[in-house]
Amino acid sequence: MLLAKCPHCGTKTEFEGNEFRPFCSERCKLLDFGAWADEEYALPAETVELTEEDMAVLEHSAERGER
């Protein structure tokens, strides 16, 4: 029997045959989903500042239908 730790509450639960895996229960699954929906979790991202030259290149590419 393979046990896995629930990513929400930490309870060890059987992984195989668990319809809510990797969570231990529907409750933990829904609580985690709600946290994502409420933007409690975020992935780090870099802010990029575009120069006038960068914008000109992008506009030129868009006019030519390039990606």
PDB file of N, CA, C and O in Angstrom, chain B, residues numbered from 101:
ATOM      1  N   MET B 101       0.859  -1.181   0.000  1.00  0.00           N
ATOM      2  CA  MET B 101       0.000   0.000   0.000  1.00  0.00           C
ATOM      3  C   MET B 101       0.896   1.232   0.000  1.00  0.00           C
ATOM      4  O   MET B 101       1.766   1.377   0.858  1.00  0.00           O
ATOM      5  N   LEU B 102       0.674   2.123  -0.975  1.00  0.00           N
ATOM      6  CA  LEU B 102       1.441   3.354  -1.104  1.00  0.00           C
ATOM      7  C   LEU B 102       0.687   4.483  -0.415  1.00  0.00           C
ATOM      8  O   LEU B 102      -0.447   4.797  -0.778  1.00  0.00           O
ATOM      9  N   LEU B 103       1.328   5.091   0.584  1.00  0.00           N
ATOM     10  CA  LEU B 103       0.721   6.226   1.282  1.00  0.00           C
ATOM     11  C   LEU B 103       1.342   7.513   0.768  1.00  0.00           C
ATOM     12  O   LEU B 103       2.542   7.571   0.498  1.00  0.00           O
ATOM     13  N   ALA B 104       0.524   8.536   0.635  1.00  0.00           N
ATOM     14  CA  ALA B 104       0.992   9.849   0.209  1.00  0.00           C
ATOM     15  C   ALA B 104       0.463  10.889   1.188  1.00  0.00           C
ATOM     16  O   ALA B 104      -0.593  10.712   1.797  1.00  0.00           O
ATOM     17  N   LYS B 105       1.207  11.963   1.325  1.00  0.00           N
ATOM     18  CA  LYS B 105       0.818  13.044   2.222  1.00  0.00           C
ATOM     19  C   LYS B 105      -0.081  14.026   1.463  1.00  0.00           C
ATOM     20  O   LYS B 105       0.282  14.500   0.387  1.00  0.00           O
ATOM     21  N   CYS B 106      -1.231  14.323   2.018  1.00  0.00           N
ATOM     22  CA  CYS B 106      -2.162  15.275   1.402  1.00  0.00           C
ATOM     23  C   CYS B 106      -1.480  16.640   1.321  1.00  0.00           C
ATOM     24  O   CYS B 106      -0.975  17.132   2.330  1.00  0.00           O
ATOM     25  N   PRO B 107      -1.456  17.263   0.132  1.00  0.00           N
ATOM     26  CA  PRO B 107      -0.790  18.559   0.008  1.00  0.00           C
ATOM     27  C   PRO B 107      -1.499  19.685   0.757  1.00  0.00           C
ATOM     28  O   PRO B 107      -0.915  20.747   0.971  1.00  0.00           O
ATOM     29  N   HIS B 108      -2.737  19.467   1.152  1.00  0.00           N
ATOM     30  CA  HIS B 108      -3.457  20.531   1.870  1.00  0.00           C
ATOM     31  C   HIS B 108      -3.325  20.405   3.391  1.00  0.00           C
ATOM     32  O   HIS B 108      -2.960  21.366   4.069  1.00  0.00           O
ATOM     33  N   CYS B 109      -3.624  19.215   3.923  1.00  0.00           N
ATOM     34  CA  CYS B 109      -3.642  19.073   5.385  1.00  0.00           C
ATOM     35  C   CYS B 109      -2.489  18.240   5.939  1.00  0.00           C
ATOM     36  O   CYS B 109      -2.221  18.266   7.140  1.00  0.00           O
ATOM     37  N   GLY B 110      -1.806  17.498   5.059  1.00  0.00           N
ATOM     38  CA  GLY B 110      -0.669  16.702   5.511  1.00  0.00           C
ATOM     39  C   GLY B 110      -1.006  15.308   6.002  1.00  0.00           C
ATOM     40  O   GLY B 110      -0.106  14.564   6.392  1.00  0.00           O
ATOM     41  N   THR B 111      -2.280  14.933   5.995  1.00  0.00           N
ATOM     42  CA  THR B 111      -2.686  13.598   6.427  1.00  0.00           C
ATOM     43  C   THR B 111      -2.154  12.554   5.456  1.00  0.00           C
ATOM     44  O   THR B 111      -2.229  12.731   4.240  1.00  0.00           O
ATOM     45  N   LYS B 112      -1.618  11.465   5.997  1.00  0.00           N
ATOM     46  CA  LYS B 112      -1.182  10.381   5.126  1.00  0.00           C
ATOM     47  C   LYS B 112      -2.411   9.598   4.692  1.00  0.00           C
ATOM     48  O   LYS B 112      -3.250   9.221   5.510  1.00  0.00           O
ATOM     49  N   THR B 113      -2.501   9.361   3.385  1.00  0.00           N
ATOM     50  CA  THR B 113      -3.662   8.682   2.822  1.00  0.00           C
ATOM     51  C   THR B 113      -3.219   7.730   1.726  1.00  0.00           C
ATOM     52  O   THR B 113      -2.166   7.916   1.117  1.00  0.00           O
ATOM     53  N   GLU B 114      -4.026   6.714   1.482  1.00  0.00           N
ATOM     54  CA  GLU B 114      -3.707   5.751   0.442  1.00  0.00           C
ATOM     55  C   GLU B 114      -3.795   6.435  -0.920  1.00  0.00           C
ATOM     56  O   GLU B 114      -4.786   7.096  -1.232  1.00  0.00           O
ATOM     57  N   PHE B 115      -2.755   6.269  -1.721  1.00  0.00           N
ATOM     58  CA  PHE B 115      -2.700   6.925  -3.023  1.00  0.00           C
ATOM     59  C   PHE B 115      -3.499   6.157  -4.073  1.00  0.00           C
ATOM     60  O   PHE B 115      -4.299   6.742  -4.804  1.00  0.00           O
ATOM     61  N   GLU B 116      -3.280   4.855  -4.143  1.00  0.00           N
ATOM     62  CA  GLU B 116      -3.959   4.013  -5.136  1.00  0.00           C
ATOM     63  C   GLU B 116      -5.445   3.895  -4.804  1.00  0.00           C
ATOM     64  O   GLU B 116      -5.815   3.629  -3.661  1.00  0.00           O
ATOM     65  N   GLY B 117      -6.283   4.094  -5.805  1.00  0.00           N
ATOM     66  CA  GLY B 117      -7.717   3.933  -5.612  1.00  0.00           C
ATOM     67  C   GLY B 117      -8.388   5.111  -4.914  1.00  0.00           C
ATOM     68  O   GLY B 117      -9.582   5.045  -4.623  1.00  0.00           O
ATOM     69  N   ASN B 118      -7.660   6.173  -4.643  1.00  0.00           N
ATOM     70  CA  ASN B 118      -8.220   7.350  -3.987  1.00  0.00           C
ATOM     71  C   ASN B 118      -8.731   8.309  -5.057  1.00  0.00           C
ATOM     72  O   ASN B 118      -7.936   8.882  -5.802  1.00  0.00           O
ATOM     73  N   GLU B 119     -10.031   8.488  -5.139  1.00  0.00           N
ATOM     74  CA  GLU B 119     -10.605   9.340  -6.182  1.00  0.00           C
ATOM     75  C   GLU B 119     -10.253  10.819  -6.012  1.00  0.00           C
ATOM     76  O   GLU B 119     -10.432  11.602  -6.945  1.00  0.00           O
ATOM     77  N   PHE B 120      -9.758  11.211  -4.845  1.00  0.00           N
ATOM     78  CA  PHE B 120      -9.430  12.614  -4.599  1.00  0.00           C
ATOM     79  C   PHE B 120      -7.931  12.890  -4.648  1.00  0.00           C
ATOM     80  O   PHE B 120      -7.496  14.010  -4.379  1.00  0.00           O
ATOM     81  N   ARG B 121      -7.134  11.866  -4.992  1.00  0.00           N
ATOM     82  CA  ARG B 121      -5.684  12.042  -4.952  1.00  0.00           C
ATOM     83  C   ARG B 121      -5.247  13.216  -5.794  1.00  0.00           C
ATOM     84  O   ARG B 121      -5.838  13.455  -6.847  1.00  0.00           O
ATOM     85  N   PRO B 122      -4.274  13.933  -5.393  1.00  0.00           N
ATOM     86  CA  PRO B 122      -3.350  13.656  -4.293  1.00  0.00           C
ATOM     87  C   PRO B 122      -3.881  14.086  -2.930  1.00  0.00           C
ATOM     88  O   PRO B 122      -3.165  14.006  -1.933  1.00  0.00           O
ATOM     89  N   PHE B 123      -5.127  14.540  -2.881  1.00  0.00           N
ATOM     90  CA  PHE B 123      -5.716  14.974  -1.613  1.00  0.00           C
ATOM     91  C   PHE B 123      -6.314  13.789  -0.872  1.00  0.00           C
ATOM     92  O   PHE B 123      -6.584  12.745  -1.466  1.00  0.00           O
ATOM     93  N   CYS B 124      -6.518  13.956   0.420  1.00  0.00           N
ATOM     94  CA  CYS B 124      -7.060  12.863   1.221  1.00  0.00           C
ATOM     95  C   CYS B 124      -8.582  12.782   1.138  1.00  0.00           C
ATOM     96  O   CYS B 124      -9.172  11.732   1.395  1.00  0.00           O
ATOM     97  N   SER B 125      -9.210  13.898   0.778  1.00  0.00           N
ATOM     98  CA  SER B 125     -10.675  13.931   0.775  1.00  0.00           C
ATOM     99  C   SER B 125     -11.179  14.995  -0.192  1.00  0.00           C
ATOM    100  O   SER B 125     -10.412  15.823  -0.684  1.00  0.00           O
ATOM    101  N   GLU B 126     -12.463  14.956  -0.450  1.00  0.00           N
ATOM    102  CA  GLU B 126     -13.073  15.975  -1.299  1.00  0.00           C
ATOM    103  C   GLU B 126     -12.942  17.346  -0.651  1.00  0.00           C
ATOM    104  O   GLU B 126     -12.732  18.347  -1.336  1.00  0.00           O
ATOM    105  N   ARG B 127     -13.066  17.386   0.672  1.00  0.00           N
ATOM    106  CA  ARG B 127     -12.949  18.658   1.404  1.00  0.00           C
ATOM    107  C   ARG B 127     -11.613  19.329   1.129  1.00  0.00           C
ATOM    108  O   ARG B 127     -11.572  20.512   0.791  1.00  0.00           O
ATOM    109  N   CYS B 128     -10.510  18.581   1.271  1.00  0.00           N
ATOM    110  CA  CYS B 128      -9.182  19.156   1.036  1.00  0.00           C
ATOM    111  C   CYS B 128      -9.019  19.581  -0.424  1.00  0.00           C
ATOM    112  O   CYS B 128      -8.414  20.613  -0.713  1.00  0.00           O
ATOM    113  N   LYS B 129      -9.559  18.782  -1.332  1.00  0.00           N
ATOM    114  CA  LYS B 129      -9.485  19.102  -2.756  1.00  0.00           C
ATOM    115  C   LYS B 129     -10.199  20.429  -3.032  1.00  0.00           C
ATOM    116  O   LYS B 129      -9.667  21.287  -3.735  1.00  0.00           O
ATOM    117  N   LEU B 130     -11.398  20.593  -2.479  1.00  0.00           N
ATOM    118  CA  LEU B 130     -12.172  21.811  -2.704  1.00  0.00           C
ATOM    119  C   LEU B 130     -11.555  23.023  -2.016  1.00  0.00           C
ATOM    120  O   LEU B 130     -11.587  24.128  -2.559  1.00  0.00           O
ATOM    121  N   LEU B 131     -10.992  22.825  -0.822  1.00  0.00           N
ATOM    122  CA  LEU B 131     -10.331  23.935  -0.137  1.00  0.00           C
ATOM    123  C   LEU B 131      -9.121  24.425  -0.929  1.00  0.00           C
ATOM    124  O   LEU B 131      -8.888  25.629  -1.036  1.00  0.00           O
ATOM    125  N   ASP B 132      -8.357  23.492  -1.479  1.00  0.00           N
ATOM    126  CA  ASP B 132      -7.199  23.861  -2.280  1.00  0.00           C
ATOM    127  C   ASP B 132      -7.637  24.571  -3.562  1.00  0.00           C
ATOM    128  O   ASP B 132      -7.046  25.581  -3.943  1.00  0.00           O
ATOM    129  N   PHE B 133      -8.657  24.055  -4.218  1.00  0.00           N
ATOM    130  CA  PHE B 133      -9.180  24.687  -5.424  1.00  0.00           C
ATOM    131  C   PHE B 133      -9.666  26.107  -5.117  1.00  0.00           C
ATOM    132  O   PHE B 133      -9.418  27.033  -5.889  1.00  0.00           O
ATOM    133  N   GLY B 134     -10.353  26.271  -3.992  1.00  0.00           N
ATOM    134  CA  GLY B 134     -10.833  27.589  -3.584  1.00  0.00           C
ATOM    135  C   GLY B 134      -9.695  28.570  -3.348  1.00  0.00           C
ATOM    136  O   GLY B 134      -9.811  29.753  -3.668  1.00  0.00           O
ATOM    137  N   ALA B 135      -8.595  28.076  -2.787  1.00  0.00           N
ATOM    138  CA  ALA B 135      -7.434  28.942  -2.553  1.00  0.00           C
ATOM    139  C   ALA B 135      -6.867  29.434  -3.882  1.00  0.00           C
ATOM    140  O   ALA B 135      -6.486  30.599  -4.002  1.00  0.00           O
ATOM    141  N   TRP B 136      -6.809  28.548  -4.884  1.00  0.00           N
ATOM    142  CA  TRP B 136      -6.341  28.975  -6.214  1.00  0.00           C
ATOM    143  C   TRP B 136      -7.311  29.990  -6.794  1.00  0.00           C
ATOM    144  O   TRP B 136      -6.886  31.009  -7.338  1.00  0.00           O
ATOM    145  N   ALA B 137      -8.617  29.727  -6.687  1.00  0.00           N
ATOM    146  CA  ALA B 137      -9.623  30.624  -7.249  1.00  0.00           C
ATOM    147  C   ALA B 137      -9.588  31.997  -6.582  1.00  0.00           C
ATOM    148  O   ALA B 137      -9.852  33.010  -7.229  1.00  0.00           O
ATOM    149  N   ASP B 138      -9.262  32.034  -5.291  1.00  0.00           N
ATOM    150  CA  ASP B 138      -9.161  33.303  -4.562  1.00  0.00           C
ATOM    151  C   ASP B 138      -7.791  33.955  -4.710  1.00  0.00           C
ATOM    152  O   ASP B 138      -7.498  34.960  -4.063  1.00  0.00           O
ATOM    153  N   GLU B 139      -6.946  33.368  -5.576  1.00  0.00           N
ATOM    154  CA  GLU B 139      -5.604  33.877  -5.854  1.00  0.00           C
ATOM    155  C   GLU B 139      -4.713  33.925  -4.613  1.00  0.00           C
ATOM    156  O   GLU B 139      -3.876  34.818  -4.475  1.00  0.00           O
ATOM    157  N   GLU B 140      -4.901  32.951  -3.705  1.00  0.00           N
ATOM    158  CA  GLU B 140      -4.035  32.859  -2.534  1.00  0.00           C
ATOM    159  C   GLU B 140      -2.673  32.283  -2.902  1.00  0.00           C
ATOM    160  O   GLU B 140      -1.691  32.490  -2.189  1.00  0.00           O
ATOM    161  N   TYR B 141      -2.621  31.568  -4.004  1.00  0.00           N
ATOM    162  CA  TYR B 141      -1.361  31.032  -4.510  1.00  0.00           C
ATOM    163  C   TYR B 141      -0.978  31.839  -5.742  1.00  0.00           C
ATOM    164  O   TYR B 141      -1.841  32.296  -6.492  1.00  0.00           O
ATOM    165  N   ALA B 142       0.297  32.006  -5.939  1.00  0.00           N
ATOM    166  CA  ALA B 142       0.760  32.724  -7.124  1.00  0.00           C
ATOM    167  C   ALA B 142       2.092  32.146  -7.575  1.00  0.00           C
ATOM    168  O   ALA B 142       2.896  31.693  -6.760  1.00  0.00           O
ATOM    169  N   LEU B 143       2.308  32.167  -8.855  1.00  0.00           N
ATOM    170  CA  LEU B 143       3.576  31.734  -9.411  1.00  0.00           C
ATOM    171  C   LEU B 143       4.431  32.980  -9.648  1.00  0.00           C
ATOM    172  O   LEU B 143       3.928  33.995 -10.130  1.00  0.00           O
ATOM    173  N   PRO B 144       5.707  32.907  -9.314  1.00  0.00           N
ATOM    174  CA  PRO B 144       6.562  34.082  -9.506  1.00  0.00           C
ATOM    175  C   PRO B 144       6.717  34.413 -10.990  1.00  0.00           C
ATOM    176  O   PRO B 144       6.785  33.518 -11.833  1.00  0.00           O
ATOM    177  N   ALA B 145       6.769  35.677 -11.289  1.00  0.00           N
ATOM    178  CA  ALA B 145       6.943  36.119 -12.672  1.00  0.00           C
ATOM    179  C   ALA B 145       7.845  37.342 -12.698  1.00  0.00           C
ATOM    180  O   ALA B 145       7.879  38.136 -11.758  1.00  0.00           O
ATOM    181  N   GLU B 146       8.558  37.470 -13.776  1.00  0.00           N
ATOM    182  CA  GLU B 146       9.420  38.628 -13.943  1.00  0.00           C
ATOM    183  C   GLU B 146       8.671  39.695 -14.726  1.00  0.00           C
ATOM    184  O   GLU B 146       7.942  39.389 -15.670  1.00  0.00           O
ATOM    185  N   THR B 147       8.851  40.934 -14.333  1.00  0.00           N
ATOM    186  CA  THR B 147       8.285  42.048 -15.072  1.00  0.00           C
ATOM    187  C   THR B 147       9.306  42.470 -16.122  1.00  0.00           C
ATOM    188  O   THR B 147      10.484  42.659 -15.820  1.00  0.00           O
ATOM    189  N   VAL B 148       8.844  42.611 -17.337  1.00  0.00           N
ATOM    190  CA  VAL B 148       9.734  42.991 -18.429  1.00  0.00           C
ATOM    191  C   VAL B 148       9.325  44.365 -18.930  1.00  0.00           C
ATOM    192  O   VAL B 148       8.163  44.603 -19.258  1.00  0.00           O
ATOM    193  N   GLU B 149      10.288  45.254 -18.982  1.00  0.00           N
ATOM    194  CA  GLU B 149      10.054  46.589 -19.514  1.00  0.00           C
ATOM    195  C   GLU B 149      10.489  46.604 -20.972  1.00  0.00           C
ATOM    196  O   GLU B 149      11.635  46.278 -21.281  1.00  0.00           O
ATOM    197  N   LEU B 150       9.578  46.982 -21.874  1.00  0.00           N
ATOM    198  CA  LEU B 150       9.900  47.047 -23.291  1.00  0.00           C
ATOM    199  C   LEU B 150      10.349  48.448 -23.660  1.00  0.00           C
ATOM    200  O   LEU B 150       9.754  49.437 -23.233  1.00  0.00           O
ATOM    201  N   THR B 151      11.406  48.522 -24.458  1.00  0.00           N
ATOM    202  CA  THR B 151      11.889  49.813 -24.950  1.00  0.00           C
ATOM    203  C   THR B 151      11.087  50.193 -26.189  1.00  0.00           C
ATOM    204  O   THR B 151      10.324  49.388 -26.721  1.00  0.00           O
ATOM    205  N   GLU B 152      11.271  51.426 -26.638  1.00  0.00           N
ATOM    206  CA  GLU B 152      10.618  51.876 -27.871  1.00  0.00           C
ATOM    207  C   GLU B 152      11.057  51.003 -29.043  1.00  0.00           C
ATOM    208  O   GLU B 152      10.254  50.679 -29.918  1.00  0.00           O
ATOM    209  N   GLU B 153      12.339  50.623 -29.056  1.00  0.00           N
ATOM    210  CA  GLU B 153      12.864  49.768 -30.126  1.00  0.00           C
ATOM    211  C   GLU B 153      12.186  48.393 -30.097  1.00  0.00           C
ATOM    212  O   GLU B 153      11.831  47.852 -31.144  1.00  0.00           O
ATOM    213  N   ASP B 154      12.007  47.827 -28.889  1.00  0.00           N
ATOM    214  CA  ASP B 154      11.324  46.533 -28.756  1.00  0.00           C
ATOM    215  C   ASP B 154       9.899  46.624 -29.300  1.00  0.00           C
ATOM    216  O   ASP B 154       9.442  45.733 -30.016  1.00  0.00           O
ATOM    217  N   MET B 155       9.204  47.706 -28.956  1.00  0.00           N
ATOM    218  CA  MET B 155       7.824  47.890 -29.416  1.00  0.00           C
ATOM    219  C   MET B 155       7.775  48.004 -30.936  1.00  0.00           C
ATOM    220  O   MET B 155       6.881  47.445 -31.571  1.00  0.00           O
ATOM    221  N   ALA B 156       8.732  48.727 -31.524  1.00  0.00           N
ATOM    222  CA  ALA B 156       8.773  48.885 -32.979  1.00  0.00           C
ATOM    223  C   ALA B 156       8.978  47.526 -33.662  1.00  0.00           C
ATOM    224  O   ALA B 156       8.337  47.236 -34.672  1.00  0.00           O
ATOM    225  N   VAL B 157       9.862  46.705 -33.115  1.00  0.00           N
ATOM    226  CA  VAL B 157      10.107  45.378 -33.686  1.00  0.00           C
ATOM    227  C   VAL B 157       8.844  44.522 -33.590  1.00  0.00           C
ATOM    228  O   VAL B 157       8.481  43.839 -34.548  1.00  0.00           O
ATOM    229  N   LEU B 158       8.176  44.558 -32.437  1.00  0.00           N
ATOM    230  CA  LEU B 158       6.942  43.780 -32.267  1.00  0.00           C
ATOM    231  C   LEU B 158       5.845  44.243 -33.222  1.00  0.00           C
ATOM    232  O   LEU B 158       5.139  43.420 -33.806  1.00  0.00           O
ATOM    233  N   GLU B 159       5.701  45.558 -33.380  1.00  0.00           N
ATOM    234  CA  GLU B 159       4.677  46.090 -34.281  1.00  0.00           C
ATOM    235  C   GLU B 159       4.982  45.700 -35.724  1.00  0.00           C
ATOM    236  O   GLU B 159       4.081  45.344 -36.483  1.00  0.00           O
ATOM    237  N   HIS B 160       6.249  45.769 -36.091  1.00  0.00           N
ATOM    238  CA  HIS B 160       6.649  45.393 -37.447  1.00  0.00           C
ATOM    239  C   HIS B 160       6.355  43.912 -37.695  1.00  0.00           C
ATOM    240  O   HIS B 160       5.850  43.538 -38.754  1.00  0.00           O
ATOM    241  N   SER B 161       6.674  43.084 -36.715  1.00  0.00           N
ATOM    242  CA  SER B 161       6.416  41.642 -36.845  1.00  0.00           C
ATOM    243  C   SER B 161       4.919  41.362 -36.955  1.00  0.00           C
ATOM    244  O   SER B 161       4.500  40.500 -37.728  1.00  0.00           O
ATOM    245  N   ALA B 162       4.113  42.093 -36.178  1.00  0.00           N
ATOM    246  CA  ALA B 162       2.667  41.891 -36.208  1.00  0.00           C
ATOM    247  C   ALA B 162       2.095  42.290 -37.560  1.00  0.00           C
ATOM    248  O   ALA B 162       1.184  41.638 -38.070  1.00  0.00           O
ATOM    249  N   GLU B 163       2.626  43.356 -38.138  1.00  0.00           N
ATOM    250  CA  GLU B 163       2.156  43.800 -39.450  1.00  0.00           C
ATOM    251  C   GLU B 163       2.451  42.776 -40.526  1.00  0.00           C
ATOM    252  O   GLU B 163       1.686  42.622 -41.477  1.00  0.00           O
ATOM    253  N   ARG B 164       3.571  42.074 -40.370  1.00  0.00           N
ATOM    254  CA  ARG B 164       3.964  41.072 -41.354  1.00  0.00           C
ATOM    255  C   ARG B 164       3.352  39.708 -41.062  1.00  0.00           C
ATOM    256  O   ARG B 164       3.538  38.767 -41.832  1.00  0.00           O
ATOM    257  N   GLY B 165       2.625  39.596 -39.959  1.00  0.00           N
ATOM    258  CA  GLY B 165       1.981  38.331 -39.599  1.00  0.00           C
ATOM    259  C   GLY B 165       2.934  37.318 -38.991  1.00  0.00           C
ATOM    260  O   GLY B 165       2.656  36.119 -39.005  1.00  0.00           O
ATOM    261  N   GLU B 166       4.057  37.787 -38.456  1.00  0.00           N
ATOM    262  CA  GLU B 166       5.039  36.883 -37.839  1.00  0.00           C
ATOM    263  C   GLU B 166       4.685  36.670 -36.371  1.00  0.00           C
ATOM    264  O   GLU B 166       3.955  37.448 -35.757  1.00  0.00           O
ATOM    265  N   ARG B 167       5.232  35.590 -35.841  1.00  0.00           N
ATOM    266  CA  ARG B 167       5.043  35.306 -34.415  1.00  0.00           C
ATOM    267  C   ARG B 167       6.329  35.484 -33.692  1.00  0.00           C
ATOM    268  O   ARG B 167       6.386  35.292 -32.478  1.00  0.00           O
TER     269      ARG B 167
END
